[in-house]
Amino acid sequence: MSISYVNLRAFESEDMKELHRWFNDADSISMIGRVPRTYEETVQHVEKKRKNGDLVLAIDNEELHTVGWIFLQNIEHEHGRASIGILIAPESRGKGYAGAAMRKMIDIGFKQLRLNKIYLTTRGINEQAIGLYQKTGFVIEGQLRSHAYSDGRYYDTYIMGILASEWKG
C-alpha cells in the first residue's frame, strides 16, 4: 500500500513522548536490538543526535498526525556520505509512510546536502525493512555474520547503500 503524502518537519520537544513510546514497543526493541529506554534516556538520545549535527525530522501523515521519525546521521561532507535511520509508530506500520518518508529524506540527502551515498544497517531478521529498503533502491553491500544479539540468539546484520547516481527520486 502506498501513501502519497507525508510531511517531514523539524523534530520538536513535543514529539519526545511519542518517540519514547515507539522506542519501547516490543517489535521496535527486537528489530532494532535495544533495551527499553526511560523518558530521560530518550531525551538524551535526541539531544546527542542534535549535538552531533544529525538531521532529525518528524514524519507527519496527511492528517498531520506524527507517525514516526527519520534522520540522517554520521554526515560526512568530505566523503559525501551519511547513514539513514527511521522508526514508525507501531499503529502506523504497513501503511506506506516509511517508504514515502525514506524517499523524501533520500531526496534531501542527495539534492540538498549533495551527498554521494546514503547507507544503513539492519538485522537480517527484519525482512519487512529489508524489503522496504530494496524497493526504495538500496542494495545489500555486505553482511556481518552473527553480529547482533537479541532474545538469546545471534543475528546477521546487513549493510545496505544507495548512490546518488542510482537514485531515481
C-alpha positions in Angstrom: 0.0 0.0 0.0 1.4 3.4 -0.9 0.7 6.6 0.8 1.0 9.6 -1.5 1.6 12.2 1.3 3.9 12.5 4.3 5.4 15.7 5.6 8.9 15.9 7.1 9.3 18.6 9.7 11.7 19.5 12.5 11.5 17.1 15.4 10.3 19.1 18.3 10.3 18.6 22.1 6.6 17.9 22.0 7.4 14.8 19.9 9.5 13.3 22.6 6.7 11.5 24.5 5.6 9.6 21.3 9.2 8.7 20.4 9.7 7.3 23.9 6.6 5.1 23.4 7.8 3.9 19.9 11.3 3.1 21.3 9.7 0.9 24.0 7.4 -1.0 21.6 8.3 -4.8 21.8 8.7 -5.1 18.0 11.0 -2.0 17.9 13.1 -3.4 20.6 13.5 -6.8 18.9 14.1 -5.5 15.4 16.5 -2.7 16.3 18.1 -4.6 19.2 17.7 -2.2 22.0 16.7 -2.4 25.6 13.8 -0.3 26.9 14.6 3.3 27.5 13.5 5.7 30.2 12.0 9.0 29.1 15.2 10.8 30.2 17.3 8.4 28.1 15.1 9.2 25.1 15.6 12.9 25.6 19.4 12.4 26.0 19.5 10.3 22.8 17.8 13.0 20.7 20.0 15.8 22.3 23.1 13.8 21.4 22.0 13.4 17.8 21.4 17.1 17.6 24.8 17.9 19.1 26.4 15.5 16.5 24.8 17.5 13.7 22.3 14.8 12.7 19.3 15.9 10.6 16.4 14.7 12.8 12.9 15.1 11.4 9.4 14.1 12.4 7.1 12.3 9.9 3.5 13.5 9.7 0.8 11.8 7.7 -1.8 13.6 5.6 -3.9 14.4 8.7 -0.8 15.9 10.3 -0.6 13.2 12.9 3.0 12.3 13.8 3.6 8.7 12.7 7.4 8.4 13.0 10.8 10.0 12.9 13.7 9.8 10.4 17.2 11.0 10.5 20.5 11.3 8.6 23.4 10.7 11.0 27.2 10.4 10.7 27.0 13.1 8.0 30.5 13.3 6.4 30.5 16.0 3.8 34.2 15.4 3.0 33.3 11.8 1.9 29.8 12.7 0.7 28.0 10.1 2.8 25.6 9.7 5.7 23.6 7.0 7.4 19.8 6.9 7.4 17.5 5.7 10.1 13.8 5.5 10.5 11.2 4.4 13.1 7.5 4.3 12.5 4.8 4.3 15.3 3.6 0.7 15.8 0.0 1.6 14.9 1.2 3.3 11.6 3.4 0.5 10.2 2.5 -1.2 7.0 0.6 1.9 5.6 3.3 3.2 3.3 4.5 6.0 5.5 8.1 4.6 5.8 8.6 4.4 2.1 7.3 7.9 1.4 9.4 9.3 4.2 12.5 7.5 3.1 12.1 8.8 -0.5 11.8 12.4 0.8 14.8 12.1 3.1 16.9 10.5 0.4 16.0 13.4 -1.9 17.1 15.8 0.8 20.4 13.9 1.2 21.2 13.8 -2.5 19.7 17.1 -3.7 20.2 19.5 -0.8 23.1 18.1 1.1 24.8 16.9 -2.1 25.7 13.5 -0.7 27.0 10.8 -2.9 25.9 7.8 -0.8 23.4 7.0 1.9 23.7 3.8 3.8 22.1 1.9 6.7 22.4 -1.3 8.7 19.6 -3.6 9.5 19.2 -7.0 11.1 18.8 -10.0 8.8 15.7 -11.0 10.7 13.9 -7.7 9.8 12.6 -8.9 6.4 10.0 -6.2 6.2 12.6 -3.4 6.5 15.0 -5.1 4.0 12.1 -5.3 1.5 11.3 -1.6 2.0 14.9 -0.6 1.6 15.4 -2.7 -1.6 12.1 -1.3 -3.0 13.5 2.2 -2.3 16.7 1.4 -4.2 19.1 0.2 -1.6 21.3 -2.8 -2.3 22.9 -5.1 0.1 26.6 -4.3 0.2 27.7 -6.6 3.0 26.7 -9.0 5.7 28.1 -9.2 9.2 27.6 -12.7 10.4 26.1 -13.3 13.9 26.7 -9.6 14.6 23.7 -8.7 16.8 22.4 -10.5 19.9 18.7 -10.4 20.9 16.4 -12.8 22.7 19.1 -15.4 23.3 20.2 -15.6 19.6 22.7 -14.0 17.3 21.5 -12.4 14.0 23.3 -11.3 10.9 23.4 -7.6 10.2 23.2 -6.3 6.6 24.9 -3.1 5.3 22.9 -1.5 2.6 23.5 1.5 0.5 22.3 3.7 -2.4 24.4 6.1 -4.5 23.2 9.4 -5.9 23.8 8.1 -9.4 21.3 5.2 -8.7 18.6 7.4 -7.2 15.6 7.9 -9.4 13.9 10.3 -7.0 
